[in-house]
Amino acid sequence: MYAYIVRRLLYALLTFLGITVATFALIHSVPGDPITFYTGISGSNLSTPVLEAIRRENHLDEPLVQQYFRWLGDAATLDFGRSIIDRRPVRERMLQKVPNTLLLNLIAFGLAAAIGIPIGVWSARRPGRLLDRGSAVIFFLLYSLPAFWVALLLMQFFSVRLGLLPLYGMTADDHAQLGAIGRLADRAKYLVLPVLTLAYAQLAIFARFSRAAVSDVIRQDFITAARARGAGEGKVLWQHAGRNALLPMITLLGLTVPYLVSGSVIVEEIFQWDGIGLLYFESIRTRDYPTAMGLTVLTAVATLFASVAADVLYSFADPRVRLEGRRR
């Protein structure tokens, strides 16, 4: 078991290094550098010697390979440097934004799971019926819709046309003057559209995946034996079939985190939600290399941790995975 976990952690480490190398090379391949970009948008007329001195201060005059290993050595101690744009520590900027993104993603994940899994289980109970076919069509349509298009439709309908929900932002201007219940209601109102945009495709994944998992289990002999013993259909479906169908559902842990992380960049930019997704977008737009790389580390670690956790949980739930690992 320990050998399996160590092997998975080793694969994760190699994947992490590959991600950082690819991201570092892609960011630096964009024409221009952050110093030129920043002086251009700020209108500063700095002389060439001053610009070169700023580049030396930020190690931008060094070869790309040397820059990467310098960054990797600092990142190993959780020192991601300072933002080139506002000179604040990158770690401080990230920690400030993480709670906002966690709030958005956890609510979206919970909503998708609470709706999608029961629908998938009930669809598997009556395959080929109207509920099963109708939900399949709806969920496939939902999964195929791009997030930015759904976000614009929601904004147009609920904000522009009906005026029920705010168009963008996190809180109203008078949020600080509201009472506790008022602040909670205000934040909930601003959460609705970004949460729906993040959750709709994930809901479809949960529904179809849970349906497939339960459909496989419900045809097994032990389900027939449980029915023969007089167990009710609800007990058979949720206790017998549901528990065994949870095994493949563990893999969704590794699939959900990358989707939510990548979706946050688009959703937070459209709705101006002040989280790590919006910060990521801004750091790439402004060529803020330290911030972009710090966020790459954060998102890569979160994604790889979810993947490794799913593998480990799966090995605990299914001994065959551990036995197969020993034979290799």
N, C-alpha and C positions, 0 to 999 in steps of 0.2 A: 504493500500500500504506500509506504513512504517513498519507495523507488518510483512509483507512478506519479506521485505528487512532485517529486524533484524533477522528473523528466518533463512534466507539464510546465513547471516554473522555468526550466531551462529553455524550452521552446518559446515561452512568453518573453523571456529576456532577449532572445535573438530577434523575435518579431519586433520588440520595442526598439532595439537598435536600428533595425531596418526602417521602421517608421520615421525615426528621428533623422536618419541620413537622407531619406527621400524628401522629407519636409524641408530640411535645411537646404538641400540643393534646389528644390523648387522655389522656395522663397527668395533665395539669392539669384535665381535665374531671371527674375522680373527686372526689366530695364530700370536703371536708376537705383539710387540708394536712399535711405531714410533722411540723410542730411540734405541732399539735393531736394527731395520732396518737401521737407519741412520748411526750408528756406524759401522754396517757391511759393507755398501757400501762405506763408507769413509775410512775404514781401521784404524779407531781410536782404540787404545788399552787402553780404560779407565778402571780404577779399579772399582770394584763392589760398593764401597761407593760413588764414583763420579756418577755412573749410577743411584744409588738410590736417590741421591740428585737431579739429573735432573728430575727424575720421580716425586719426591715430588714437585718440582717447577711447573711442568705441571699438578699436581693433579692426576697423573696416578696411584698413590698408594691408592687412595680412593675407596670405594665401587662404583660399577657402577651406582646405583641409586643416590648416592650423587653427582657423577660426572655429571649426567644428569641434576639434579635440579640446580647445580651450573652453568652449561652451559645455561640452560633456563633462569635463572635470568639475566645473562649477555646479552643474546640475546634479551631480552625484552627491553634493552636500546641500541640495535644495536651494542653492543660490542661483537664481535665474537672471540676475543682473537688474539693471534699471531700465525703465522705458526710455527710449530715445526721444519720445515726444514730450512727456511731462516730467521725466527724471525721477519718478516715483519707483520704489522697488516693485518688480513684477509680481513677486509673491504676495505683496500687500494688495495689489490691484486685483489679483485673482481671488484671494480670500474674501474680498469685499463683494464680488459678484456671484460666488458659488451658491450662497443661500437662495438667491432669486431664481437661479436655474434649477436647483434642487426642488424648490417649491413647485415650479411649473411642471417639471418632469414627473415628480412623484404623483401629483394629482392626475396628470394625463395617463400615467401607467395604471393607477388604481381604477380610474374610470373605464379604461379599455378592458382591463381584466374583469371588473365587476359586471360589465355588460356582455363582453364577447364570450367568456367561458361558459356561462349558463346557456346562452343561445346555441353555442356549439354542441353542448351536451344534449340539449333537447332536440336539436336537429339530428344527431346521431341516433336518438331513440326511434325516430320515425323516418328512416331514409327514403328518399323519393317522394315524400309527401309535399304538400304545398309550402309548409314552413321551411323545409329543407331546401327546396329548389329556389324559393323566393329569396331566402337569406343568402344562398350561394351567389345569385346574380347581384344582389345589392352589395355584398362584401367584395366581390371581384371588381365591381365598379368603383367602390370606395378606394380599394387598394391601388387602382390604376390612376387615380386623380392626383396631379402634382400638388404639393403642399402650398406653393405660392399662389396657385390659381384658386384653391379652396379658401385660403386666407382672404384673398381679394373679394371673393363672392360673399363670404361672411361679413366682411367689413361693409360692402355695398348694401347688403340686405338689412343687417341688424343695426348698423351705425348710421349710414347715410339715409337710407329710405325710411326705416322705422324709428330711428333715434333712440333705441332702447339701451344700447351699450356703447361705451366709449370707443373711439376709433383706434387709439393707440395710447401707449404709456402704461404706468404701473399704478398710479394713484391720481386723484383729483388735486387741484391746486390747494384746496382747503382741507386736505387730509389731516394735517396736524391739529386742526381745530376741532375735529370731530371727536365724539366719545368713543369708548372701546368698541361698542357694537357698530357704531357708524363707520369706524375705520375698518372693521372686519368686512362689513357689507361693501364698502368702497373698494377694498382690495379684491373681493370676490367678483365684483362687477367687471373689473379690469382683467380678471383671469379667464373669464368665460371664453372669449374668442381665441386666444392663443392655446388654451387647453384643448378646445375642440379641434383646432388645426393640428395639434400634435397627436391627438388620440384617435382620430378617425381611421387612419390606416392601420394603426396598431390594434384597434378593435377588430378589424377584419382579419388580421393575422391570428389573434387569439381565438376568434370564432372558428375559423377554418382548421387551425391546428388542433384545437380541442375536439372538434368533430371527428377529424381523422383518427386521433388517438383513441377516442371512445369507440368509434366504429370498429377498430381492430380488436379491442378488448371484448366488446359485447358479443362477439361471435365465438369466444373461447368456451371450452367445456365447463369450466368452473362457474360461468354465468348460467349455463343451462342447468347445472346441478343446484345452484342457489334458487332458481325459479322452481325447480322440482321440489325443493324443500318447503315451498310455500312462501318464500320471501316476496314482499310487495315490490311492485315495479320501481317505486321511488327508492327503496332501499337497495335494490339490485343496481340501479343506475348510479346512485351517488356514493354508496358505501363500497360495493364490490367493483363495479366498472370504473368509477371515478378514481378510487385510490390507485388502481393499477395503471390508469391512463395518465396519472401524474408523472410517471417515470419519463416518458418522452417530452412532457411539458417542461421539464427542467432545462432542456436545451433552449427554450425560449429566453431564459435569463441571459444567455450569451448573445442572442439575436436582438433583444430589445434595447440594450444599452447603446450599441452603435447607432441604431435608428434614432433614438431620442437625442443623442449627442449631435449627430449630423442635422437632424431636424431643428434643433434649437438654434443653429446659426441662421437658418432661413426665417424661422418664426420670430425670433427675437429681433432680427433686423426689420422685418415688416411691421411688427407691433411696437417697436422701440422698447422692448422689455429689457431692462438693464441687467443682463446676466452675462455669463461667459461667452455665449453665442454672439451677442452683439459686440462684446469686446474683441472676440476673435475676428469678426468681420472688419472692425475698425483697425485692428493691428495689421491686417494684411493690406488693407486699402492705404494706410499711411506708411507702409514698409517698416513697421516697428518690429524689427527682427526679434529682440529679446522677449517681448510680450507674446508674439506669435509662437515662438518655440516653447515658452513656458506653458502656454495653453495646449500645445501639442502634447507635451509630457503629461499634463493633467488628464486630457481626454484619452490618450493612449493607455495610461495606467488604469483608468476607470474601465475602459473597454476590455483590456486584457485581464483585469481582475475578475470581471463578470464572466469571461470565457473560462478562466481557470476554475472559478468557483462552481460553474455549471458542470465542468468535467469532474471535479472532485465529488460534488453532490451525486452525480450520476454513478460514480464508482461505488459510493456508499450504498446507493439504492439498488445497484445491480452488481452483484459479485462477479458476474461474467466479465465485466470490464477489467477488474483487477486481475483475474486469472489470465485473461488474454495478454495483459501487460507483462505478466511473469513469464509467459512462454516466448516473448520476443527477445 
